[in-house]
Amino acid sequence: MSARGLIIAAPQSGAGKTTVMLALLAALKQRGHHVRAAKTGPDYIDPAFHGAASGAPSVNLDSWAMPPGLLDALATQAASDADIFVIEGVMGLFDGAPGIAGRRGASADLAAHFGLPVVLVIDVARQAQSAAALVRGFATHDPAVRIAGVILNRVASERHRALVGDAIAVIGVPVLGAAPRDATLALPERHLGLVQAGEHGDLKELFTRLAAMAERHFDLDSIMACAAPLGIEPAASAHADLLPPGQRIALASDRAFSFVYPHVIAAWRGAGAEILPFSPLANEAPPEHADCSWLPGGYPELHAGTLAAARNFAEGLGRFAQTRPVHGECGGYMVLGQSLQDADGRVHAMTGLLGHSTSFAKRRLHLGYRSARLLSDCALGRAGTMLRGHEFHYATIENVGDDDCLAEIFDAEDRALGNGGGRRGYVTGSFFHAIAQAG
């Protein structure tokens, strides 16, 4: 494999990693490079932007949820036809779950595992020379993580850039770019992150402007030069991928149901499964010739009225569930319940295939890595199977119902959180997003 790679990271969330990442991808693609991208950790939204900017699918790489062999296999597949492989970090460079070094879900884990240099994005909107002290600390914090350079973000003026750049130059870390403050380059957000790539009508224009900004304000040649070969074990395999829940999988796919990890779909297809998309928002039922139906996460709370009125979808799913497995993750789990209360307090009837009810009127953030031990055979695997994944939602359970529980749930430190999810006949669901089998 000839691809070289690097990691775009930052000291904290909100520094502008994604904007810098997209600008870099768009500019390198515009120059004719075959660029591929990945996202650190559990994230459905950023990889879609990566794919739109680079012209190739992006993949998630998660050192907490994925064993090293799966990380290597996914990186090998993603970078196989690339000139440059760029990984976007998550939160701060060293932020992750407590635990063993290298298995914390941190961006630094991937830097050390793959031997890739880090380009650190520094938000200097409220500082000048003090940024040098920050960079010095990050550059010396972990000998296994090499800071190859920095990109300054939200620079106010040429004088501001010079003050920061000169101070950082003293410590010997190259300044590889300085992006100016520009509100027109900001991406709109909602409660689970950025507004999804598929909902933007002007992405092409945005990427053109981002590429122009990168050409003007980044040293793209030096950024390319600091990339390094990926350190990957040659015998890497994707053995920890999730098994397909059926030979023909009816996959809910529209703006209400879009949170599916690319590596999961690839694993299903690699095992010979056929994916049959259908749209609940278009009032479509799962195809009758499917042998399993999967409702992924997404934003059903933004479309609750449309889903409540989609009787063909609900009735068709009900008939399907009488003889074949139906599984819902997070948003899909909410739609399998009795009702969903939106942020304005309106209650919408859902499919009623499980007994719980959910609400967004009393929003509460549930966020973190999770392990799940399945209590019985289901679409996710055999009873006793241990899965790793995460939970990220603002919904609350208004009524737990009386269904059997789907799994025992544990946090990132292996502390028991009790039983979660529900099972009724062939229907299962939970707020747990599965990433890989534990390994």
C-alpha positions in Angstrom: 0.0 0.0 0.0 1.5 3.3 -1.1 -0.8 5.7 0.8 0.6 8.0 3.3 -1.4 9.5 6.1 -1.9 12.1 8.8 -4.3 13.0 11.5 -6.1 16.3 11.9 -6.7 16.9 15.6 -7.2 19.7 18.1 -6.8 20.5 21.8 -10.5 20.5 22.3 -13.9 20.3 20.6 -15.0 23.3 18.7 -11.6 24.3 17.5 -12.6 23.9 13.8 -11.3 20.4 13.0 -14.1 19.6 10.6 -13.8 22.9 8.7 -10.1 22.5 8.3 -10.5 18.8 7.4 -13.1 19.5 4.7 -11.0 22.4 3.3 -7.9 20.1 3.1 -9.9 17.3 1.5 -11.5 19.6 -1.1 -8.2 21.3 -1.9 -6.3 18.1 -2.4 -9.0 16.6 -4.5 -9.0 19.7 -6.6 -5.3 19.3 -7.1 -5.9 15.8 -8.5 -4.9 13.7 -5.5 -6.8 10.5 -4.7 -7.7 11.4 -1.1 -9.5 9.2 1.4 -10.7 10.0 4.8 -11.7 8.5 8.2 -13.2 9.7 11.4 -12.0 8.9 14.9 -14.7 7.4 17.1 -18.5 7.0 16.8 -19.8 9.6 14.4 -22.3 9.3 11.6 -22.4 12.8 10.4 -18.8 13.9 9.7 -17.9 10.9 7.5 -20.8 11.9 5.1 -19.1 15.3 4.7 -15.8 13.7 4.2 -17.2 11.5 1.4 -18.8 14.5 -0.3 -15.6 16.6 -0.1 -13.2 13.8 -1.2 -15.5 11.9 -3.6 -14.9 8.6 -1.8 -16.5 6.9 1.2 -15.2 7.7 4.6 -14.8 5.1 7.4 -15.0 5.2 11.2 -11.9 4.1 13.2 -12.6 3.6 16.9 -9.9 2.2 19.2 -12.3 1.6 22.1 -14.9 -0.3 20.2 -12.8 -2.0 17.5 -10.0 -4.5 18.2 -6.6 -3.6 16.6 -7.1 -6.1 13.8 -10.3 -4.5 12.7 -8.8 -1.1 12.8 -6.0 -2.3 10.5 -8.4 -4.0 8.2 -10.6 -0.9 7.8 -7.7 1.4 7.4 -6.2 -0.9 4.8 -9.4 -1.0 2.8 -10.0 2.7 3.0 -6.5 3.7 2.0 -5.9 1.1 -0.6 -6.4 3.3 -3.6 -5.3 6.7 -2.1 -2.4 9.0 -2.4 -3.2 10.5 1.0 -5.3 9.2 3.9 -6.5 11.8 6.3 -8.1 10.9 9.7 -10.2 13.5 11.5 -9.8 13.4 15.3 -12.5 13.6 17.9 -12.8 16.0 20.9 -9.2 16.9 22.1 -6.3 14.8 20.9 -5.8 12.9 24.1 -9.5 12.8 25.2 -11.1 9.3 25.5 -12.6 6.8 27.8 -10.6 5.8 31.0 -8.7 2.6 30.5 -5.8 1.0 28.8 -3.6 3.2 26.6 -4.3 2.5 23.0 -7.9 1.4 23.7 -9.5 4.6 24.9 -11.2 5.8 21.7 -8.8 8.8 21.6 -7.3 10.4 18.4 -3.9 9.9 20.0 -4.5 6.1 20.1 -4.7 6.1 16.3 -1.7 8.3 15.9 0.4 5.8 18.0 -1.2 2.7 16.5 -0.7 3.7 12.9 2.5 5.7 13.5 0.9 8.8 11.8 1.8 12.4 12.4 -0.7 14.9 13.9 -1.5 18.3 12.5 -3.0 20.2 15.4 -5.7 22.8 14.8 -5.5 25.6 17.2 -8.3 28.1 17.8 -6.5 31.4 18.4 -9.6 33.6 18.4 -8.9 34.6 22.1 -5.1 34.2 22.4 -1.9 35.1 20.7 1.6 34.1 22.0 0.1 31.9 24.6 -0.7 29.4 21.9 3.0 28.4 21.9 2.7 27.1 25.4 -0.3 25.0 24.4 1.6 23.6 21.4 4.7 22.9 23.5 2.6 20.9 25.9 0.9 18.8 23.2 4.2 18.2 21.4 5.9 16.8 24.5 3.0 15.1 26.3 3.3 11.6 24.7 6.5 10.4 23.0 4.4 8.0 20.9 2.4 10.9 19.3 4.3 13.3 17.0 3.0 16.8 16.3 4.1 17.5 12.8 2.7 21.0 12.6 -0.1 23.3 13.5 -2.9 25.1 11.6 -4.1 28.2 13.2 -7.8 28.8 13.0 -10.0 32.0 13.4 -7.0 34.3 12.9 -8.1 38.0 13.2 -5.5 39.7 11.1 -2.0 39.4 9.6 -0.5 40.9 12.7 -2.4 38.4 14.9 -1.0 35.5 12.6 2.5 36.8 13.0 2.3 37.1 16.8 1.1 33.5 17.1 3.3 32.1 14.4 6.5 33.7 15.6 5.9 32.4 19.1 5.3 28.8 17.9 8.3 28.9 15.6 10.6 29.3 18.6 9.6 25.8 19.8 10.4 24.3 16.5 6.9 23.2 15.4 6.0 24.3 11.9 2.9 26.5 11.3 1.3 24.9 8.2 -1.6 27.2 7.8 -3.6 30.1 9.2 -7.4 30.2 8.5 -9.0 33.6 8.9 -12.3 34.2 10.8 -15.0 33.6 8.2 -18.6 33.0 9.4 -19.6 32.0 5.8 -17.5 28.8 6.1 -19.3 27.6 9.3 -21.5 24.6 9.1 -25.0 24.7 10.6 -25.6 22.5 13.7 -28.5 20.8 15.4 -28.8 18.8 18.6 -26.8 15.7 17.5 -24.1 17.7 15.6 -23.9 19.2 12.2 -26.9 19.3 9.9 -26.4 16.2 7.7 -24.5 16.5 4.4 -27.5 15.2 2.5 -29.6 18.1 3.7 -27.4 20.8 2.2 -28.3 22.1 -1.2 -25.0 24.1 -1.7 -22.3 21.6 -0.6 -20.4 21.9 -4.0 -20.2 25.7 -3.6 -19.1 25.4 0.0 -16.3 22.9 -0.9 -15.2 25.3 -3.7 -14.9 28.1 -1.1 -13.1 25.9 1.4 -10.7 24.7 -1.2 -9.9 28.3 -2.2 -9.3 29.2 1.4 -7.0 26.2 1.8 -5.0 27.1 -1.3 -4.6 30.7 -0.1 -4.0 30.1 3.6 -2.5 26.5 4.0 0.9 25.3 3.0 -0.6 22.3 1.2 2.8 21.0 -0.1 4.3 21.0 3.4 1.1 19.3 4.8 1.5 16.5 2.1 5.2 16.2 2.9 4.7 15.6 6.6 2.4 12.6 5.9 3.9 9.2 6.8 3.2 5.6 5.7 0.6 3.7 7.7 1.9 1.2 10.2 -0.5 -1.7 9.6 -0.1 -5.4 10.4 -0.2 -7.3 7.1 -2.4 -10.1 8.6 -5.1 -7.7 9.6 -8.6 -9.0 9.3 -12.2 -7.7 9.9 -13.1 -10.7 12.0 -14.8 -8.6 14.6 -17.4 -7.1 12.2 -21.0 -7.6 13.0 -22.7 -10.6 11.3 -25.6 -9.7 8.9 -29.0 -10.2 10.6 -30.3 -11.8 7.4 -29.6 -12.7 3.8 -31.9 -9.9 2.5 -31.9 -6.9 4.9 -34.7 -4.3 4.5 -33.0 -1.1 5.7 -35.0 2.0 6.5 -33.1 4.8 4.7 -34.2 8.4 4.5 -33.8 11.7 6.5 -35.4 10.1 9.6 -33.2 7.0 9.4 -29.7 7.6 8.3 -27.3 6.6 11.0 -25.6 3.5 9.7 -21.9 2.8 10.0 -20.3 2.2 6.6 -18.2 -0.6 8.0 -21.3 -2.4 9.2 -23.0 -2.3 5.8 -19.7 -3.3 4.1 -19.4 -6.3 6.5 -23.0 -7.4 5.8 -22.4 -7.2 2.0 -19.0 -8.9 2.4 -20.8 -11.8 4.1 -23.2 -12.1 1.1 -26.2 -10.1 2.4 -28.3 -7.9 0.1 -29.4 -4.5 1.3 -32.9 -3.5 0.3 -33.5 0.2 1.2 -37.0 1.6 1.9 -38.3 4.9 3.1 -40.7 5.1 6.0 -41.1 8.9 5.3 -42.3 8.0 1.8 -44.8 5.6 3.5 -43.0 2.5 2.2 -43.2 -0.8 4.0 -40.2 -3.1 4.2 -40.0 -5.3 1.0 -41.9 -8.5 1.4 -39.1 -10.7 0.1 -36.7 -9.4 2.8 -36.0 -11.7 5.8 -35.0 -9.0 8.3 -35.9 -5.3 8.7 -33.5 -2.8 10.3 -34.5 0.6 11.5 -31.3 2.6 12.2 -30.9 5.8 14.2 -31.5 9.3 12.8 -33.9 12.1 13.4 -37.4 10.6 13.7 -38.2 13.4 16.2 -38.0 15.9 13.4 -40.5 13.9 11.3 -42.7 12.4 14.0 -45.9 13.8 12.4 -45.1 12.3 9.0 -44.1 9.0 10.5 -47.3 8.9 12.5 -49.4 9.4 9.4 -47.5 6.7 7.4 -50.0 3.9 7.9 -48.7 1.8 5.0 -45.3 1.8 6.6 -46.6 1.0 10.1 -49.0 -1.7 9.0 -46.5 -3.3 6.6 -43.9 -3.3 9.3 -46.4 -4.9 11.7 -47.2 -7.7 9.2 -43.5 -8.2 8.6 -42.8 -8.5 12.3 -45.2 -11.4 12.7 -42.8 -13.8 11.0 -39.4 -12.1 10.7 -36.9 -10.1 12.8 -37.3 -6.3 13.1 -34.6 -4.4 14.9 -34.4 -0.7 15.8 -31.3 1.3 16.9 -31.9 4.6 18.8 -34.2 6.5 16.5 -35.5 3.2 15.1 -36.1 2.0 18.6 -38.2 5.1 19.3 -40.3 4.5 16.2 -40.9 0.9 17.3 -42.5 2.2 20.5 -46.0 3.3 21.4 -45.6 7.0 21.0 -43.0 9.8 20.5 -43.5 13.2 22.1 -41.7 15.9 20.1 -39.9 19.0 21.5 -43.1 21.0 21.3 -45.0 18.5 23.5 -47.1 17.0 20.7 -47.5 13.2 21.1 -47.4 11.2 17.9 -48.4 7.5 17.7 -45.6 5.3 16.5 -45.7 1.7 15.3 -46.5 0.1 18.7 -44.4 -3.0 18.1 -42.7 -2.5 21.5 -44.3 -1.2 24.7 -42.2 1.9 25.6 -42.9 5.5 24.9 -40.3 8.3 24.4 -40.2 12.1 24.7 -38.1 15.0 23.5 -40.1 17.5 25.6 -37.8 16.7 28.6 -34.5 16.6 26.8 -31.6 14.9 28.5 -28.2 14.0 27.0 -27.3 10.3 27.1 -23.7 10.0 25.7 -20.9 7.5 26.1 -19.4 4.2 25.1 -21.4 1.1 25.9 -21.0 -2.7 26.0 -24.0 -4.9 25.6 -24.4 -8.6 26.5 -27.3 -10.0 24.6 -29.9 -11.8 26.7 -31.4 -13.9 23.9 -30.9 -14.6 20.2 -31.8 -11.6 18.1 -30.9 -9.7 14.9 -27.7 -8.5 16.7 -26.4 -12.0 17.4 -26.7 -15.0 19.7 -27.5 -14.9 23.4 -24.4 -14.1 25.4 -22.7 -12.2 22.6 -20.7 -9.1 23.8 -20.9 -6.1 21.6 -19.2 -2.7 21.8 -20.8 0.5 20.7 -22.2 3.7 22.1 -25.2 5.7 23.1 -25.9 9.3 21.9 -29.4 10.8 22.2 -31.5 13.3 24.0 -34.7 11.3 24.3 -36.1 10.2 27.6 -38.3 7.1 28.3 -41.7 8.2 29.4 -43.1 4.7 29.8 -40.8 1.6 29.9 -43.6 -0.8 28.9 -43.5 -4.5 29.9 -41.3 -6.0 27.2 -38.5 -8.5 27.9 -35.1 -6.7 28.1 -32.8 -7.0 25.1 -29.3 -6.8 26.8 -27.2 -6.1 29.9 -25.6 -2.7 29.4 -22.2 -1.6 30.7 -20.3 1.7 30.4 -16.8 2.3 29.1 -15.3 1.3 32.5 -17.4 -2.0 32.6 -19.8 -0.7 35.2 -23.2 -2.3 35.0 -25.9 0.1 33.9 -28.7 -2.4 34.2 -30.7 -4.1 31.5 -31.8 -2.1 28.5 -33.8 -2.2 25.3 -36.8 -4.3 24.6 -37.9 -7.6 23.0 -41.3 -8.7 22.0 -41.7 -11.7 19.6 -39.5 -11.0 16.6 -39.1 -7.3 17.4 -36.1 -5.9 19.3 -34.6 -2.5 19.8 -32.5 -0.3 22.1 -30.7 3.1 22.3 -27.4 1.1 21.9 -25.6 1.6 18.6 -23.5 -1.5 17.8 -20.0 -0.9 16.3 -18.3 -4.3 16.6 -18.1 -7.5 18.5 -16.0 -7.2 21.7 -12.5 -8.4 21.1 
